């Protein structure tokens, strides 16, 4: 019996470096998700609505915070207490990664539709100061002009560009040449790709860890049975 307990204790000691490394990797991944998620939410708050059915920024931010809390609670150790929670985290990671990949693959049409909708609402109701302020906020924050470029305003019947199309309203040479669709894509798509990469990689690590725990858990009872058999024979 003493040998069985001693072997179990030795196995736990051997797993300490692996558990520490796992927690370190997950802490970095969780921190990255929080950073990227915050960045996406910041971009979505600059006047352009999200172009996905679910806010990937909020999803990523929530996953990062929950994971850090679980790490602090000891969920990512070799104890089986939190096994169900880790499986749920794995499923959520797959969902988050899938949504991010879908958003990247469909971003051209979706982003163009969302941006164009905001600008057309102002073009169709130019007396609405709130809608004008939204467009001005977008153009100033993303340093862009029009949906696909400054020509959007002329083709929409405007005689001059909005002041927000200029870096400086006192210098007409500071006109933003890039359209808001392309600028928004270049700003937010890399962050969504980062969410996809982090989530899928994290999910892969989770599979490896669960496999290791399963195999390790099978070895321990087999070893204990063998030692007991030897003791009584």
N, C-alpha and C positions, 0 to 999 in steps of 0.2 A: 504493500500500500504506500509505503514511504517512497519507493522508487517511482510509482505512478505519479504521486504528487510532485516529486522532484522533476520528473520529465515534463509535466504540464507547466511547472514554473519555468523550466528552461525554455520551453517553446514560447512562453509569453515574453521572456527576456529577448529571445531572438527576433520576435515580431516588433519590438519597440522601435528600432530604426526605420522599419518599413512604415509603421503607423505615423511616426514623426514626419517622414518624407511625404506621405500621403496628405497629412494635414497641411504641410507647407505648400504643396502644389495646389490643393483646394483653396487655401487662403489667398494665393496669388490669383487663381481663376475667379474666385468670388469678388476680390477687389477689382479685377479687370472688368467684370460684368457691371459692377456698381459704377465704375468710371464711364464705361461706354454707354450704359443705360442713362446715366445723368446727362451725358452729351446729347443723346438722341432726344431726350425730353426737352433739353434746352433749345435744340433746333426746332422742335415742333411748337415751341412756345413763341417763336419769332413771327407768327402770323400765318404760317402754312399748316393746314390740318394734316394729321398723319394720313399716309396713303395705304395703310394696312388696316384690316378689320380689328386687329388687336394692337394695342400700344406696345411695340417691342421694347421701347425704352423702359416703360413701367414694369414689364414682365422681367426683363434682365435685371433691373434694379432690385426688384422683390426677391428674385432667385439669389442674388448675391448677398443680400441682407440675411435671408433665411439660412443660407449655408454658413455664414459666419456665426450666427447664433447656435447652429447645430454643432459647429466645431467647438465653440466655447462650452457647450453642454456635454461634450465628449461623444458625440454621435459617431464620429469617424475614428473609432478605436476597434480593437478586435472583439469587443463585447457584442453579443447578438441582440441587445435590448432595442437598438434603433434600426434593425434590419429593414422593417417595413417602411420606415421613413426614408431610408436610403434608396429603396426601390421606387418610392414615389418621386424622389428628387431625380432619379434616373429617367423616369417617364416624362417628367416636366422638362428636363433638358432636351430630350428627343423632340418634344413638341416645340420648344423654343427654337431649336436649331432648324427644324422643318419650316416653321413660319418665317424665319430669317432667310432661308434659302429661297422660299417661294416669293418673298418680297424682292429679293435681288433679281430673280429671273423675270419678274413682271414689272420691274421698276419703271421702264421707259414709258409705257402707256399710262400706268397708274399715277406717276409723278406729274406727267404732262396734264392729265385730267384734273388733278387736285389744284395745281397752280393756275391753270387756265380758268377754272371755275371761280377762284377768288378774284382774278383780274376782271373777268366778264361781269361779275356781280357789280363791280364799281363802274365799268364802262356803261352798263345798262341803267345805272342809277347814280349819275355823277353828282347829284345834289346831296347824297348821303355822306355826311362827314365821317361816320364810323367806317364805312367801307373804304373811303379814301385813305383814312389813317392806317387801315390794315395793309393796303397796298404800299403806302409810303414806308411803313414799318418793315415790310418784307424787303423792299428794294434797298433800304438803308442798312438793314442788318446783314443781308447777303451780298451787298454791293453789286447789285444787278439792275437791269432795266428791261421792263416788258417781259412777256412770256418767253419768247425766243430771242429777244434782242430789242433795241430801241425802236426799230421799224414797226413794232407791234402798235405803238401809240399813234403813229401817223396813219397806219392802215385802219385803225379803229376810229378815225375821225378827229383826233386831237391835232391842234395846230402847233403845239409845242410839247416837249417832254415834261413830265412832272419834276418838281425840284428834287425829289428823292432819287432821280436818275443821275444826279451829279454828286461827286465827292464833295464839291464845294459849289454852292449856288452862285458864288461870285466869279467863278471861273468856268466858262462853258466848255473848256478843253478837258474837263475832268469827267466827261460823260462815261458812265459804265457801259461797256460794249457787250458784255455777256448777258444772255437772257437768264431769267430766274430759274427756269427748269434745269438747265445744265449746271448752274451754280449749286442749286439745292441737291441735285444728284451727286455732284462731286463732294458735297459736304456730308451728306447723311449715309450714302451707300457704303463707303468704307467702314463706317461704324456698324452698319447692319451685317456686313461681311465678317467683321470682328466678332459679333455676337454669335454668328453661325459657327465660326471656327472654334471659338471657346466652348460653346455648348456641345458640339459634336465630339471634340477632343476630350472634354470632361466626361461625356457619356461613355466614350471608349475606355477611359481610365476606370470608370465605375464598373464596367463589365470585367475588366482585368482583376480589379480588387474583389468583386463578388465571387469570381471564379477561384481566386487564391484562397479566400475565406472558406469556400465550400470544400475545396480539396484539403485544406488544412484541418477543417472540422471533421472530415472523414478519417483522416489519419489518426487523430487523437483517440477516438473510441477503439479503433483497431489495435492501436498500441496498448491501450489499457487492458483490452481483452486478452491480448497475448501475454502480458505480464501477470495477470491474474491466473491464467491457465498454467503458466510455468510455476507459479507459487504453490498451486494445489496439486501439482503432479510431481 
